[in-house]
């Protein structure tokens, strides 16, 4: 990362990177679900922004809803 960024900006971009990697690990854990498994609640082990964690996921056609059971963070992957 360029040294032209302030410490605040570097922290922001690092947080975005951590979140992107966490969402990718959740997506990877669901990469082999079948059509009849959509709209089902799953728990997967993934590396989240808070570290290794169990994450509840609800895949649907519009995206995947998730909630980390360790830190409580929730979000949507895809769309």
C-alpha distance (Angstrom), angle and dihedral (degrees) to the residues before:
residue distance angle dihedral
X1 . . .
X2 3.77 . .
X3 3.78 118.7 .
X4 3.82 87.6 -135.6
X5 3.81 89.4 85.1
X6 3.77 122.1 91.9
X7 3.81 119.2 -120.6
X8 3.82 88.9 -103.8
X9 3.82 91.5 53.3
X10 3.81 92.0 47.1
X11 3.83 90.2 51.1
X12 3.81 89.6 50.3
X13 3.81 94.5 50.6
X14 3.80 91.5 44.8
X15 3.82 89.7 53.1
X16 3.81 90.5 50.3
X17 3.81 89.6 50.5
X18 3.82 92.0 49.9
X19 3.81 91.4 49.2
X20 3.82 92.3 47.9
X21 3.82 91.3 50.7
X22 3.82 90.9 47.3
X23 3.80 92.0 51.0
X24 3.81 89.9 48.0
X25 3.82 91.1 53.7
X26 3.84 89.7 50.8
X27 3.82 90.3 48.2
X28 3.83 90.7 48.3
X29 3.81 90.7 52.3
X30 3.82 88.7 57.1
X31 3.79 97.7 41.5
X32 3.80 94.9 108.3
X33 3.82 102.1 47.2
X34 3.77 118.3 128.8
X35 3.80 128.7 -130.0
X36 3.80 92.8 -99.9
X37 3.83 90.4 55.9
X38 3.80 94.3 63.5
X39 3.80 113.8 107.7
X40 3.83 90.5 30.3
X41 3.80 125.3 119.2
X42 3.81 114.2 -119.5
X43 3.78 135.2 180.0
X44 3.79 115.5 -145.5
X45 3.77 132.8 178.7
X46 3.78 109.3 -124.4
X47 3.77 140.3 154.9
X48 3.79 103.2 -100.8
X49 3.82 129.4 -177.0
X50 3.82 87.5 -91.9
X51 3.83 91.6 51.6
X52 3.80 131.3 -100.5
X53 3.80 107.3 -2.1
X54 3.77 146.8 154.6
X55 3.79 109.9 -107.3
X56 3.80 127.1 -164.8
X57 3.80 111.3 -138.7
X58 3.79 132.8 -172.9
X59 3.81 110.9 -169.1
X60 3.77 117.1 -157.5
X61 3.79 133.9 162.4
X62 3.81 94.0 -97.1
X63 3.81 94.0 51.4
X64 3.78 142.9 -59.5
X65 3.78 120.5 -74.2
X66 3.79 114.6 -150.8
X67 3.80 140.5 -179.1
X68 3.79 125.4 -172.4
X69 3.80 111.4 -133.1
X70 3.81 90.4 -156.4
X71 3.82 103.0 53.9
X72 3.82 101.2 9.6
X73 3.81 95.5 -123.6
X74 3.81 113.1 151.1
X75 3.78 133.7 -169.6
X76 3.78 149.6 138.9
X77 3.81 126.3 -96.8
X78 3.78 117.7 -154.8
X79 3.70 125.2 -11.1
